[in-house]
């Protein structure tokens, strides 16, 4: 029995026809099987470059050919090292963001169908399937990822696409702010006990340290405390709130980094600062509601869902909800958007794989057979139906090509 066939060949569990569910993110990829409660593997979206031999981000590429090489190597690792199953003649559910670049979508389909010969592929919107974990059909889904925050209103199972919102607010912005604060305020203790400014020891902090420090030590402060900090920033006569305790973090070698308490809470404030267009996470929510039909706004506001790895940061959801309520009560939105309450759902999974779990639920139903795009269809047309391609948005052409 080949190792990659798992336990299905000895009758303990039938994985022969189990659908594989993939959620390929900018920073991390979740992979597993349909019908399970969680992904089998959560791994970094990195691949070893064939030219340099160094690990590079999966979605960092120069042209389509390089992207294809990255996906071939990465999916090989997922199937034969992580999932231990044969990809041939097996169905796949791909959880994707509706704003995913077309070249990534088409190249992924080409790799799956032509290189690994999967039976069928079903692309599902990440925001939509996230609601399946809650058993609801209406919600305002905010996805806080590594690079950006995207928001999609969904009403009765239909994405209100013209009301989508996106801002470059994500985990990478917090890490950038954290790096600047640490180089400016942090000190490191050497082996002999002397203290030095961190900027005198290293010019740049490696990303692996920034991410670990962010996850282990940083948090999001309340709206009231943040207002006090901002007032003290511009008016030193105002007494600032007492800082949280500092923590020590071991760096490479024998250096011990002291992370000040102010750095721990100020790192995430970058997500709530207004950009040049005077937009924030709170205005994203309110502007999306304004673009939705009037009779759907109250129900959407009472069914907010926040997902994504950045959403798991301590205090993040409470702060976003407080920011939305404060912005809705401001002069700018009070008259045009009279919504009495904003309520937040808590999905039955960790925030970073809620969309994957929704894909796993969908993959365990008959929809994966009825709505999937089969290999024979792809080999005949060499193209994947896409919502942004007008060829597939006309009933006549779609019926003729994919009858």
C-alpha positions as CSV (number, residue, x, y, z in Angstrom):
1,X,0.0,0.0,0.0
2,X,1.5,3.4,-1.0
3,X,2.0,5.7,2.0
4,X,0.1,8.5,0.3
5,X,-3.1,6.5,0.3
6,X,-3.3,6.8,4.0
7,X,-5.5,4.4,6.0
8,X,-8.2,4.1,3.3
9,X,-6.7,0.9,1.8
10,X,-7.0,-1.1,5.0
11,X,-10.6,-0.3,5.7
12,X,-10.2,1.9,8.8
13,X,-11.4,5.0,7.1
14,X,-12.6,5.5,3.5
15,X,-10.5,8.4,2.2
16,X,-10.6,7.2,-1.4
17,X,-13.2,9.8,-2.5
18,X,-12.7,12.3,0.3
19,X,-12.6,15.9,-1.1
20,X,-9.5,17.9,-0.4
21,X,-10.1,21.5,0.9
22,X,-7.5,24.1,0.2
23,X,-7.4,27.7,1.6
24,X,-4.3,29.4,0.2
25,X,-3.6,32.6,1.9
26,X,-0.9,35.2,1.6
27,X,0.9,34.2,4.8
28,X,-0.5,30.7,5.6
29,X,-2.2,27.9,3.8
30,X,-4.8,25.6,5.4
31,X,-5.3,22.1,3.9
32,X,-7.4,19.2,5.0
33,X,-10.4,17.0,4.1
34,X,-14.1,17.8,3.7
35,X,-16.3,16.8,6.7
36,X,-13.6,17.3,9.3
37,X,-13.6,19.9,12.1
38,X,-10.2,21.5,11.3
39,X,-7.4,21.5,8.8
40,X,-4.9,18.7,8.8
41,X,-2.1,21.2,8.3
42,X,-1.5,25.0,8.6
43,X,1.7,25.8,6.9
44,X,3.4,29.0,5.7
45,X,2.7,29.9,2.1
46,X,6.3,29.6,1.1
47,X,8.2,27.5,-1.5
48,X,11.8,26.9,-2.2
49,X,12.9,28.8,-5.2
50,X,14.3,26.5,-8.0
51,X,17.0,29.0,-8.9
52,X,18.3,30.3,-5.5
53,X,17.3,27.5,-3.2
54,X,15.8,30.0,-0.7
55,X,12.3,30.1,0.6
56,X,10.2,32.7,-1.1
57,X,6.6,33.7,-0.6
58,X,4.3,31.5,-2.8
59,X,2.5,34.5,-4.4
60,X,5.7,36.5,-5.1
61,X,6.5,35.9,-8.8
62,X,7.8,37.7,-11.8
63,X,5.6,36.0,-14.5
64,X,3.0,33.3,-14.9
65,X,5.6,30.6,-15.6
66,X,7.4,31.3,-12.2
67,X,4.0,31.2,-10.5
68,X,3.2,27.8,-12.1
69,X,6.5,26.4,-10.8
70,X,5.8,27.7,-7.3
71,X,2.3,26.2,-7.3
72,X,3.5,22.8,-8.6
73,X,6.1,22.5,-5.9
74,X,3.8,23.8,-3.1
75,X,0.9,21.6,-3.9
76,X,3.2,18.6,-4.2
77,X,4.3,19.3,-0.6
78,X,0.7,19.6,0.5
79,X,-0.4,16.3,-1.0
80,X,2.6,14.1,-0.5
81,X,4.2,15.4,2.7
82,X,1.2,16.9,4.7
83,X,-2.0,15.2,3.6
84,X,-0.4,11.9,2.4
85,X,-3.0,11.3,-0.3
86,X,-2.8,10.8,-4.1
87,X,-4.2,13.9,-5.9
88,X,-5.2,12.0,-9.0
89,X,-9.0,11.5,-9.5
90,X,-9.8,13.3,-6.3
91,X,-12.1,16.3,-5.9
92,X,-10.8,19.7,-4.7
93,X,-12.5,22.6,-3.0
94,X,-10.5,25.8,-3.2
95,X,-11.5,28.6,-0.8
96,X,-10.6,31.9,-2.5
97,X,-11.1,35.6,-2.0
98,X,-13.4,37.0,-4.7
99,X,-10.7,39.7,-5.3
100,X,-8.0,37.1,-6.0
101,X,-6.0,38.0,-9.2
102,X,-7.3,36.1,-12.2
103,X,-3.8,34.9,-13.1
104,X,-3.5,33.1,-9.8
105,X,-6.9,31.5,-10.2
106,X,-6.2,30.3,-13.7
107,X,-2.7,29.1,-13.0
108,X,-3.9,27.1,-9.9
109,X,-6.6,25.4,-12.0
110,X,-4.0,24.6,-14.7
111,X,-1.7,23.0,-12.2
112,X,-4.4,21.0,-10.5
113,X,-6.0,19.7,-13.8
114,X,-3.0,19.2,-16.0
115,X,-0.2,18.4,-13.6
116,X,-2.0,16.6,-10.8
117,X,-5.0,15.4,-12.8
118,X,-7.6,16.0,-10.1
119,X,-11.2,15.0,-10.9
120,X,-12.8,18.4,-10.3
121,X,-12.3,21.8,-8.7
122,X,-14.8,23.9,-7.0
123,X,-13.9,27.5,-6.3
124,X,-15.9,29.0,-3.4
125,X,-15.9,32.6,-2.0
126,X,-14.2,32.7,1.4
127,X,-16.6,35.3,2.8
128,X,-19.7,33.3,1.7
129,X,-18.6,29.9,3.1
130,X,-17.6,31.5,6.4
131,X,-21.3,31.9,7.1
132,X,-21.9,28.2,6.7
133,X,-20.0,27.6,10.0
134,X,-22.8,29.6,11.8
135,X,-25.7,28.2,9.8
136,X,-26.9,31.6,8.7
137,X,-27.3,33.1,5.2
138,X,-27.0,36.8,5.9
139,X,-24.0,38.5,7.3
140,X,-21.4,41.3,7.0
141,X,-18.1,39.4,6.7
142,X,-14.9,41.3,7.4
143,X,-11.7,39.3,6.6
144,X,-8.6,40.6,8.3
145,X,-5.7,39.0,6.4
146,X,-2.0,39.5,6.3
147,X,-1.9,42.1,3.5
148,X,-5.3,43.7,3.5
149,X,-8.8,43.8,5.0
150,X,-11.7,42.9,2.7
151,X,-15.4,43.2,3.5
152,X,-18.3,41.5,1.7
153,X,-22.0,41.9,2.6
154,X,-24.0,38.7,2.0
155,X,-27.8,38.7,2.0
156,X,-29.7,35.4,1.8
157,X,-26.7,33.6,0.4
158,X,-26.0,36.2,-2.3
159,X,-22.9,38.4,-2.3
160,X,-23.8,42.0,-2.6
161,X,-20.7,42.5,-4.7
162,X,-21.1,46.2,-5.6
163,X,-20.8,47.0,-1.9
164,X,-17.4,45.4,-1.3
165,X,-14.7,47.3,0.5
166,X,-10.9,46.7,0.8
167,X,-8.1,48.5,2.6
168,X,-4.4,47.7,3.0
169,X,-4.9,47.1,6.7
170,X,-3.6,43.7,7.8
171,X,-1.0,41.8,9.9
172,X,1.9,43.1,7.8
173,X,1.0,46.7,8.8
174,X,1.1,45.8,12.5
175,X,4.5,44.2,12.0
176,X,5.8,47.3,10.2
177,X,4.6,49.5,13.0
178,X,6.0,47.1,15.6
179,X,9.4,47.2,14.0
180,X,9.5,51.0,14.0
181,X,8.5,51.1,17.6
182,X,10.9,48.5,18.8
183,X,13.9,50.1,17.0
184,X,12.9,53.5,18.5
185,X,12.1,52.5,22.1
186,X,13.2,48.9,22.9
187,X,16.5,47.9,24.7
188,X,18.3,44.6,24.6
189,X,20.4,43.1,27.4
190,X,23.6,41.3,26.4
191,X,25.2,38.3,28.1
192,X,27.3,40.5,30.4
193,X,24.2,42.3,31.7
194,X,24.7,45.6,29.9
195,X,21.8,47.3,28.1
196,X,21.9,48.7,24.6
197,X,19.4,50.3,22.3
198,X,18.0,47.7,19.9
199,X,18.8,49.9,16.9
200,X,22.5,49.8,17.8
201,X,22.5,46.0,17.7
202,X,20.4,45.4,14.5
203,X,19.1,47.6,11.8
204,X,16.3,45.4,10.7
205,X,14.3,42.9,12.8
206,X,13.6,39.6,10.9
207,X,10.0,38.9,10.1
208,X,9.9,35.7,12.1
209,X,10.7,37.6,15.2
210,X,8.2,40.4,14.5
211,X,5.4,37.9,13.9
212,X,6.2,36.0,17.1
213,X,6.5,39.1,19.2
214,X,3.2,40.4,17.7
215,X,1.3,37.1,18.5
216,X,2.9,36.6,22.0
217,X,3.0,40.1,23.5
218,X,0.9,42.6,21.6
219,X,-2.8,43.4,22.1
220,X,-5.4,45.9,21.0
221,X,-6.4,48.5,23.6
222,X,-9.9,49.8,24.2
223,X,-11.3,52.8,22.4
224,X,-11.3,54.9,25.5
225,X,-7.7,54.1,26.4
226,X,-6.6,54.7,22.8
227,X,-8.3,58.2,22.9
228,X,-6.4,59.1,26.0
229,X,-3.1,58.0,24.4
230,X,-3.9,60.1,21.3
231,X,-4.8,63.1,23.3
232,X,-1.5,62.9,25.3
233,X,0.4,62.6,22.0
234,X,-0.8,66.0,20.9
235,X,-1.1,67.6,24.3
236,X,1.5,66.7,26.9
237,X,-0.4,68.4,29.6
238,X,-3.0,65.6,29.5
239,X,-2.0,62.7,31.8
240,X,-1.6,59.5,29.9
241,X,-3.0,56.2,31.2
242,X,-0.6,53.9,33.1
243,X,1.3,51.7,30.7
244,X,1.0,47.9,30.7
245,X,3.9,45.9,32.0
246,X,7.0,45.3,29.8
247,X,7.9,41.8,28.8
248,X,11.2,40.1,28.0
249,X,11.7,38.2,24.7
250,X,14.8,36.2,23.8
251,X,16.5,37.2,20.6
252,X,19.2,35.4,18.6
253,X,22.4,34.7,20.5
254,X,22.3,35.8,24.1
255,X,20.3,39.0,23.8
256,X,17.2,39.5,25.8
257,X,14.8,42.1,24.3
258,X,12.7,44.1,26.6
259,X,9.4,45.0,24.9
260,X,8.0,48.2,26.5
261,X,4.3,48.1,27.5
262,X,3.6,51.1,25.3
263,X,5.0,49.3,22.3
264,X,2.8,46.3,23.0
265,X,-0.4,48.3,22.7
266,X,0.6,50.9,20.2
267,X,1.6,48.4,17.5
268,X,-2.0,47.6,16.6
269,X,-3.1,51.3,16.5
270,X,-1.9,51.5,12.9
271,X,-5.0,49.6,11.9
272,X,-7.3,52.3,13.3
273,X,-5.6,55.4,11.9
274,X,-7.3,57.1,9.0
275,X,-5.5,56.9,5.6
276,X,-5.3,59.7,3.1
277,X,-8.8,59.1,2.0
278,X,-10.1,59.4,5.6
279,X,-11.0,55.6,5.7
280,X,-10.7,53.2,8.5
281,X,-12.0,49.7,9.3
282,X,-15.1,51.3,10.9
283,X,-15.8,53.4,7.8
284,X,-15.4,50.3,5.7
285,X,-18.3,48.7,7.5
286,X,-20.5,51.8,7.3
287,X,-19.8,52.6,3.7
288,X,-20.6,49.0,2.7
289,X,-24.0,49.3,4.5
290,X,-24.7,52.5,2.7
291,X,-24.2,50.7,-0.6
292,X,-26.6,47.9,0.3
293,X,-30.4,48.2,-0.2
294,X,-32.1,50.0,2.7
295,X,-34.2,47.0,3.8
296,X,-31.2,44.8,4.2
297,X,-29.0,47.2,6.3
298,X,-30.4,46.4,9.8
299,X,-30.2,42.6,9.3
300,X,-26.6,42.9,8.0
301,X,-25.5,45.2,10.9
302,X,-26.9,42.6,13.4
303,X,-25.0,39.8,11.8
304,X,-21.3,40.9,11.6
305,X,-18.6,38.3,11.3
306,X,-14.9,39.0,11.6
307,X,-12.5,36.4,10.4
308,X,-8.8,36.1,9.5
309,X,-5.6,35.6,11.3
310,X,-5.3,39.2,12.4
311,X,-8.8,39.0,14.0
312,X,-7.4,36.6,16.6
313,X,-5.3,39.3,18.2
314,X,-6.5,40.0,21.7
315,X,-9.0,42.8,21.9
316,X,-9.3,43.2,18.1
317,X,-13.0,42.3,17.7
318,X,-14.1,44.3,20.7
319,X,-12.2,47.4,19.4
320,X,-13.6,47.1,15.9
321,X,-17.1,46.9,17.2
322,X,-16.6,49.9,19.5
323,X,-15.1,51.9,16.5
324,X,-18.1,51.0,14.3
325,X,-20.6,52.1,17.0
326,X,-18.7,55.3,17.6
327,X,-18.5,56.1,13.9
328,X,-22.2,55.4,13.4
329,X,-23.0,57.9,16.2
330,X,-20.9,60.6,14.6
331,X,-22.3,63.5,12.6
332,X,-21.1,62.0,9.3
333,X,-23.3,58.9,9.6
334,X,-25.9,59.6,12.2
335,X,-28.5,60.9,9.8
336,X,-27.9,58.9,6.7
337,X,-27.4,55.5,8.5
338,X,-29.8,55.3,11.5
339,X,-29.0,51.8,12.7
340,X,-29.7,51.1,16.4
341,X,-27.4,48.1,17.0
342,X,-24.4,46.3,15.7
343,X,-23.9,42.7,16.8
344,X,-21.1,40.3,16.3
345,X,-21.1,36.6,15.7
346,X,-18.5,34.2,17.2
347,X,-17.8,31.3,14.7
348,X,-17.2,27.8,16.2
349,X,-13.6,27.8,15.1
350,X,-10.3,29.7,15.3
351,X,-10.5,32.9,13.4
352,X,-7.7,31.9,11.0
353,X,-9.5,28.9,9.5
354,X,-13.2,29.8,9.7
355,X,-13.3,30.0,5.9
356,X,-11.6,26.7,5.5
357,X,-14.1,25.1,7.9
358,X,-16.9,26.5,5.7
359,X,-15.3,25.0,2.7
360,X,-15.0,21.6,4.5
361,X,-18.8,21.8,5.3
362,X,-19.6,22.5,1.7
363,X,-17.3,19.9,0.4
364,X,-19.1,17.2,2.4
365,X,-22.4,18.0,0.6
366,X,-23.7,17.1,-2.9
367,X,-22.8,20.6,-4.1
368,X,-19.3,19.5,-4.6
369,X,-20.5,17.1,-7.3
370,X,-23.2,19.3,-8.8
371,X,-21.3,22.6,-9.0
372,X,-17.7,21.5,-9.5
373,X,-15.8,22.2,-12.7
374,X,-14.7,18.8,-14.0
375,X,-11.4,17.9,-15.7
376,X,-13.0,17.0,-19.0
377,X,-14.6,20.5,-19.2
378,X,-11.3,22.2,-18.5
379,X,-9.3,20.1,-21.0
380,X,-11.9,21.0,-23.7
381,X,-12.0,24.7,-23.1
382,X,-8.7,25.4,-21.2
383,X,-10.4,28.1,-19.2
384,X,-12.1,28.4,-15.8
385,X,-15.4,30.3,-15.5
386,X,-14.8,33.6,-13.7
387,X,-17.3,36.1,-12.4
388,X,-15.3,39.0,-13.8
389,X,-15.2,37.6,-17.4
390,X,-18.3,38.8,-19.4
391,X,-18.1,35.6,-21.5
392,X,-19.5,33.6,-18.6
393,X,-22.0,36.3,-17.5
394,X,-24.3,35.8,-20.5
395,X,-26.7,33.0,-20.3
396,X,-26.6,32.0,-24.0
397,X,-22.8,31.7,-24.2
398,X,-22.6,29.9,-20.9
399,X,-25.2,27.4,-21.8
400,X,-23.6,26.7,-25.2
401,X,-20.1,26.3,-23.8
402,X,-20.8,24.4,-20.5
403,X,-24.0,22.5,-21.2
